[in-house]
C-alpha cells in the first residue's frame, strides 16, 4: 500500500456548466425523504440539479422531521422500493446510482437484486447506519448485507468515521486508524473507499483508498451548526462527477470543494431552531 502526500490539488472555481451536455446525466438516488429538505433524497436531487444532472429517485422511507428531531418514519415496503427502481431504470436507465438511507435487511436485499439486474456503471453506496449521536440504528444483520452484498457492487463507498467503526469493529479516532479502516473496508469488495470527515485537530480529513494508494483531503473546519445534509451532498456530488467520467481522485476533490461551498453559503443562516441545512446552488 502506498500513501500519497496530502492532496496537492488547487482547484479553480467550480462551474456547474462544465457538466452539461445535450442530454443531461441521469442519476438515481435510492434514499429516504427528509420533510425538512436538508438531507436524504432532497439533498441529492438539489445537488444534482446544480451540477446539471437529471435526478431520479426511489423512496425507501418518508419522514416527519425538522431541524430539531425526526418525529416519525414511515418505511416503504421493500417490494415497492424494488418496483420504483425497476420502473425507473427499465425506461430511463441511469449513468449512476447513489444509495442513502435503506433501513431494513429486506429493502437492502431488494436493492442489491435490482442493481445487479440493471448493471449500473457507477454505484456510490453511502452506508447510513448510525444516528447523529454515533449510535447504531439497526442490528448487525443489515450491516452484514452492506458488507456482503452492496459493497461488492460499489464504485465507491462513503462511510463517516462512526460508520467505519461499526463496519470494521476497529477504532477510528486518528488519521492512522482511519487509514487502517479504509484498507479493511476495501476487503469487502468496493472499488474504492472514502472515509468522510475524520476530525484531526482543527482540520477535517477525508481519506480515499483506491486499492493501491491512500489519498488525504484535508480542510479547515467551518465554524457553523448548519451542516445538516453535508454528507449526502458530498456523496451525491461524487456520484455526479464519476458519472461525468472523472477518475475517483478528481471526483472526490471536486465533490469536497462543492460541499464546502454549500456549507459556506449557509454559515450565517438560522432557518429553524436546531441543526440547519447546507445549501447547494449556483
Secondary structure, DSSP 4 states (H G I P E B T S, - for coil): -EEPPSP---PPPP-GGGG--SS--EEEEEEEE-TTSSSHHHHHHHHHHHTT-EEEEEEEEEEEE-SS-EEEEEEPPHHHHHHHHHHHHHHT--SEEEE----SHHHHHHHHHHHHHHT-S-EEE----B-TTS-B-S-HHHHHHIIIIIGGG-SEE--BHHHHHHHHSS---SHHHHHHHHHHHHTTS-S-EEEEEEEETTEEEEEEE-SSEEEEEEEEPP--S--BTHHHHHHHHHHHHHHHT--HHHHHHHHHHHHHHHHHHTTT---SSSSPBP----
